[in-house]
């Protein structure tokens, strides 16, 4: 029988990683690679913290989601679990695509002179014609939701089977992670996906042609479920291993940045960089779980509030970031000042909408993935 113990460290990690997502999307406004709108002054230096975050910020979210699925299945039948996934993922996705995402594309079209006129004119004439990027229908930053929804549907029968039966697979994994460097057994499938699938399927977040992203995150989602299934041995070992994982992560990231600077121009470099990449991202995931389990597994009123606010913040934040960025992009202000304004503005406006509108209007709460009951 499962121990009904809430892992507050997982809640804290979820809050922290989604907060970093806001930082990352604000940063995308300033770095050299493409985004929906860009500042008139690009920062070369900002790319390095962005590249560091980019290695593990999404992988750890899918691992945490897999862990959350383990706990969700403890309290629900297979049917109720999938219905709940639909309510929590598919409905907010539909609402987001109809209401939250269109303003982003509107500002993008204004910035590139692809559209002129009011938002009312845009929403009534062009907003729902064609699929992005040629057209205007998109889920943009909400791509996480359909991927997670499909993972839940596809894997739920397997997860229920594993959860109800203490299989040899779980016992074998428990024995592996008890070994000195046993956590790195999980790197092998990630490496094979990286070197054999990634070169042929560039990241699109469009689902139907995004095979590397889909398979890679499916595996990480499954890893989260497997790690929790190992029981107390996982939490014990991850706390003991966290410092080793930190040193491995530091070394791996230094090697990876060196490869980036030199350039990937051969098959050997590709296969080597792939191994360094997966070791790096997995190490930082282990680091975060280890230190969170040691220092953050405690309840607080702040955590309760933030954990409930995370989902609405995620749905809202990028639209607010893009809107603020549009009005700042051509101003001759410093990158630092613009970054501060965009960070504070995104958090403040997201909070105001959440606290003063979403929490006050029960009808809106399911549209943002919230249960109507408040904490």
LINQUILIN-V456156 format. One line per field, one symbol per residue. phi: phi as a letter, one per 30 degrees, with the letter a starting at -180 (. if undefined). psi: psi as a letter, one per 30 degrees, with the letter a starting at -180 (. if undefined). burial: # if it has 24 or more other C-alpha atoms within 12 Angstrom, else .. A space follows every 50 residues. Layout:
# LINQUILIN-V456156
phi->???
psi->???
burial->???
This chain:
# LINQUILIN-V456156
phi->.dddcdcddddddeddddddddeddddddcddddadbbddbccddddddd dddddbddeddddddddddeddddcbdeddddddddddcddeddddddcd dedddedddddcidabkddddddcbbeccicdddcbdachddeedddddd edddceddddedddbddddddddddddddebddddddedddddddccedc bddbhcidbcddddddddddedeeddddddieddddddddcedddddddd ddddddddddddjcbaddddddddddddddddddddedddddddccdbda dddedddddededdddddddeddddedcecddcdddddddddddddddde dddddcbddcbeeddddcicdddcd
psi->kkkikkjfeeeeeeeeeeefeeeeeeeffflelkaelklfkkjeffeeee eeefefeeefeeeeeeeeeeeeffglleeeeeeeeeefeeeeeeeefeee eeeeeeeeeeeggfkkaleeeeffefehklkkfeagklfbfgfeeeeeee eeeefeeeeeeeefkilfeeeeeeeefflehffgfffeeeeeeeffeeff ilkfggefgheeeeeefeeeeeeeeeeeffafeeeeeeeffeeeeeeeee eeeeeeeeeeeekjgleeeeeeeeeeeeeeeeeeeeeeeeeeeefgikkl eeeeeeeefeeeeeeeeeeeeeeeeeffegkhlleeeeeeeeeeeeeeee eeeeefeeffjeefeffggkkfkl.
burial->......#########################...#####..##..#.#.# ########################...#..##.################# ###########..........##..###...#...############### ###.##..##.##......#..##..##....#####.###.###..#.. ....###...#####################.###.######.###.### .##..##.#...........########################.#.... ..#..########################.....#..##.###.###.## #.##...##.....######.....
